[in-house]
Amino acid sequence: MTHTSTFYQRGSTPIFASQADPRLHYCLYVPANVAPEDKAPLVVIQHGTARSATKYRDEWKQFSEDHGVVILTPIFPAGLVDPTDLHNFKFIEYEGIRFDHMLLAIIDEVAERYPVESAQFYLHGFSGGGQFVHRFFYLHPERLAGLSIGAPGRITELDDSLDWWLGTKGFEQRFGQSIDVPALRKVPIQMVVGSEDTETWEIMNRGESNWMDGAEKTGTTRIERLRTLERNYLSHGLDVTFDVVEGVAHSGRSVTPVVARYFAGLIDTSA
């Protein structure tokens, strides 16, 4: 007889509470062909404002089976501390919660239960997830085998003349570490956005909690802002591939095939 807990450890898993902070959750897709002695590549897909983690997990099922990778989708709920808050994880630290540390703790928990390569992993986020992943990158480049930044509405440039989060002024005082630019240069980076991602209502919302004066100078649309981030990264010698997905507006699911192709190239090269 198959034990229930064993059955649910393959394929689409239930949503688990993090042992580090039970307010935070995650789910997985574990392909059937991953053996206990394997160290499967780990692909982390970070949700955006809508917290559509299970949808992203399901969209990556076939990729998981085709490439023998484990898919992890963290869930950082809205309304932590402040019931009206939507943006907590995007800026790394919120009300004493370090979401970068929480993601790494979740990865450690997964590595204790599943045969994954946790020392380095592949990380993608779209929209609000794109905000989180590029800021996570500044703190933990050594943990990333590849990074995909999808259509962030607000960007943080590598620029010590601009206050956080527009730039990195005061970064060391805030986070207790400096940014290791040589380590950033070692990480292959994809930037991805739809050619029709031009709506501005959500990213030009002056007066909301996730606004800083100066954000408008980085561009009006998500395309323009991602191009600004690309120029900033290239000026620091970072390895950037910029993908524009034709005919696509602001849809994370619609850019998934392009992200999957990018990660597949990295995974196949490292195999």
C-alpha positions in Angstrom: 0.0 0.0 0.0 1.3 3.5 -0.9 1.4 5.8 2.1 -0.7 9.0 1.5 2.3 11.3 2.2 4.4 9.4 -0.3 1.8 9.7 -3.0 1.5 13.5 -2.7 5.3 13.9 -2.9 5.3 13.5 -6.7 3.6 15.5 -9.3 1.6 18.5 -8.1 2.1 18.7 -4.4 -0.3 20.3 -1.8 0.5 23.8 -0.6 2.9 23.5 2.3 3.5 25.9 5.2 7.1 27.0 5.6 8.6 25.7 8.8 10.6 29.0 9.1 7.4 31.1 9.0 4.1 29.3 8.7 2.5 32.5 7.4 4.4 31.8 4.1 3.8 28.8 1.9 4.9 27.0 -1.2 4.0 24.2 -3.6 6.0 22.0 -6.0 5.9 20.0 -9.1 8.2 16.9 -8.8 8.5 14.9 -12.0 8.1 11.1 -11.8 11.5 10.5 -13.3 13.5 12.1 -10.4 15.1 9.3 -8.4 16.0 9.6 -4.7 19.7 9.6 -5.6 19.4 12.4 -8.2 20.2 16.0 -7.7 17.6 17.5 -10.0 17.9 21.2 -11.1 15.6 23.5 -9.1 13.5 26.1 -10.9 11.9 28.7 -8.7 8.9 30.7 -10.1 8.0 33.8 -8.0 4.4 35.0 -8.3 3.4 38.6 -8.7 0.7 40.7 -7.0 -2.1 38.3 -7.7 -0.2 35.4 -5.9 -1.0 33.0 -8.8 1.6 30.5 -7.6 -0.4 27.3 -8.3 -1.2 28.5 -11.8 2.5 29.1 -12.5 3.4 25.7 -11.0 0.8 24.0 -13.3 2.1 25.8 -16.4 5.6 24.5 -15.8 4.6 20.8 -15.4 5.5 19.8 -18.9 8.9 21.6 -18.6 9.5 19.7 -15.4 8.8 16.3 -17.0 10.8 17.1 -20.2 13.9 18.3 -18.4 13.8 16.4 -15.1 13.7 19.5 -13.0 11.7 20.3 -9.8 9.5 23.4 -9.9 9.1 25.4 -6.7 6.5 28.2 -6.5 6.7 30.2 -3.2 3.6 31.9 -1.9 4.0 35.1 0.1 0.4 36.1 1.0 -1.0 39.6 0.8 -2.2 41.2 4.0 0.7 40.2 6.2 0.6 42.6 9.2 -1.4 45.2 7.3 -4.6 43.6 5.8 -4.6 46.0 2.9 -1.0 45.4 1.8 -0.3 43.9 -1.6 3.4 44.6 -2.1 5.3 43.2 0.9 7.7 40.8 -0.7 8.6 42.9 -3.8 11.0 45.1 -1.8 12.8 42.3 0.1 12.1 43.5 3.6 8.7 44.2 5.1 7.8 44.6 8.8 10.7 42.6 9.9 10.3 39.9 7.3 13.3 39.3 5.0 11.7 37.6 2.0 15.1 36.7 0.5 15.9 34.8 3.7 12.5 33.2 3.7 12.9 32.0 0.1 16.3 30.5 1.0 14.8 28.8 4.1 12.0 27.3 1.9 14.6 26.0 -0.5 16.5 24.4 2.4 13.3 22.7 3.5 12.6 21.4 0.0 16.2 20.1 -0.2 15.7 18.1 3.0 12.7 16.3 1.5 13.5 16.1 -2.2 16.5 15.3 -4.3 17.2 18.8 -5.7 20.3 20.8 -6.4 19.8 23.6 -3.9 23.3 25.3 -3.9 22.4 27.0 -7.1 18.9 27.4 -8.7 17.1 29.1 -11.6 14.8 32.0 -10.6 12.1 33.7 -12.6 9.5 36.3 -11.6 7.0 38.3 -13.6 5.6 41.7 -12.8 5.7 42.0 -9.0 7.7 38.8 -9.1 10.1 40.5 -11.5 10.6 43.2 -8.9 11.5 40.7 -6.2 13.8 38.5 -8.3 16.1 41.3 -9.5 16.4 42.7 -5.9 17.1 39.2 -4.6 19.8 38.9 -7.3 21.7 41.9 -5.7 21.8 40.0 -2.3 22.5 36.4 -3.4 24.1 36.2 -6.9 26.1 33.2 -5.9 22.9 31.1 -5.4 21.7 31.7 -9.0 22.5 29.5 -11.9 20.3 31.7 -14.0 17.9 34.6 -13.6 14.8 35.7 -15.6 13.3 39.2 -14.9 9.8 39.6 -16.3 8.2 43.0 -16.8 8.8 44.6 -13.4 6.7 47.8 -12.9 9.3 49.3 -10.6 13.0 48.8 -11.0 16.1 49.2 -8.8 19.1 50.3 -10.7 22.7 49.6 -9.6 23.3 53.2 -8.7 24.6 54.4 -5.3 23.4 58.0 -6.0 19.8 56.9 -5.9 18.0 56.1 -2.6 16.6 52.5 -2.2 14.6 51.3 -3.9 15.1 53.5 -7.0 18.8 52.7 -6.6 21.2 51.1 -4.2 22.2 54.1 -2.0 22.4 52.8 1.6 22.2 49.2 0.5 24.8 48.0 3.0 23.3 49.8 5.9 19.9 48.4 5.1 20.8 44.8 4.3 24.1 44.3 6.2 26.1 43.5 3.1 27.5 45.2 0.0 26.7 44.3 -3.6 29.3 42.0 -5.2 29.3 43.3 -8.8 31.9 40.7 -10.0 29.5 37.9 -8.7 26.6 39.6 -10.5 28.5 39.3 -13.7 28.7 35.6 -13.4 24.9 35.1 -13.6 23.2 34.8 -17.0 20.2 37.1 -17.0 17.1 37.2 -19.2 14.9 40.2 -19.3 11.5 39.5 -20.9 8.4 41.6 -21.6 5.5 41.6 -24.1 5.6 44.0 -27.0 2.1 45.2 -26.0 2.8 45.6 -22.3 2.0 49.3 -22.5 -0.7 50.0 -19.8 0.4 52.5 -17.2 -2.4 52.6 -14.7 -0.7 50.3 -12.2 2.9 51.6 -12.5 2.3 55.3 -12.5 0.1 55.3 -9.3 1.6 58.3 -7.4 0.6 58.3 -3.8 0.4 54.6 -3.2 2.7 52.7 -0.8 4.8 51.3 -3.6 5.6 54.7 -5.2 8.7 56.8 -5.0 9.2 60.1 -6.8 11.7 59.5 -9.6 10.2 56.2 -10.7 8.6 58.0 -13.6 12.2 58.9 -14.9 12.9 55.2 -15.5 10.1 55.1 -18.2 6.4 55.3 -18.7 5.7 51.6 -19.6 7.1 48.4 -18.3 9.0 48.0 -21.6 10.7 51.3 -21.2 11.6 50.6 -17.5 13.0 47.2 -18.4 15.1 48.8 -21.1 16.4 51.3 -18.5 17.4 48.4 -16.3 19.1 46.7 -19.2 21.2 49.7 -20.0 22.1 50.0 -16.3 23.2 46.3 -16.2 25.2 46.5 -19.4 27.0 49.5 -18.0 28.2 47.3 -15.2 29.3 44.5 -17.5 26.4 42.1 -16.7 25.4 39.3 -19.0 21.9 40.2 -20.3 19.6 38.7 -23.0 16.6 40.9 -23.7 13.5 39.1 -25.1 10.4 40.9 -26.4 7.5 38.6 -26.9 5.5 39.8 -29.9 1.7 40.4 -29.5 1.7 39.9 -25.7 0.5 42.4 -23.2 1.0 42.1 -19.4 0.7 38.3 -19.0 3.2 36.2 -17.2 1.7 33.0 -18.6 2.1 34.3 -22.2 5.9 34.8 -21.7 6.4 31.4 -20.0 7.4 29.6 -23.2 10.2 32.1 -23.8 11.4 31.8 -20.2 11.3 28.1 -20.5 13.3 28.1 -23.6 15.9 30.3 -22.0 16.2 28.1 -18.9 16.3 25.0 -21.0 19.4 26.3 -22.8 21.1 27.0 -19.5 20.1 23.6 -18.0 21.2 21.7 -21.1 24.5 23.5 -21.2 25.3 22.7 -17.6 24.2 19.0 -17.8 
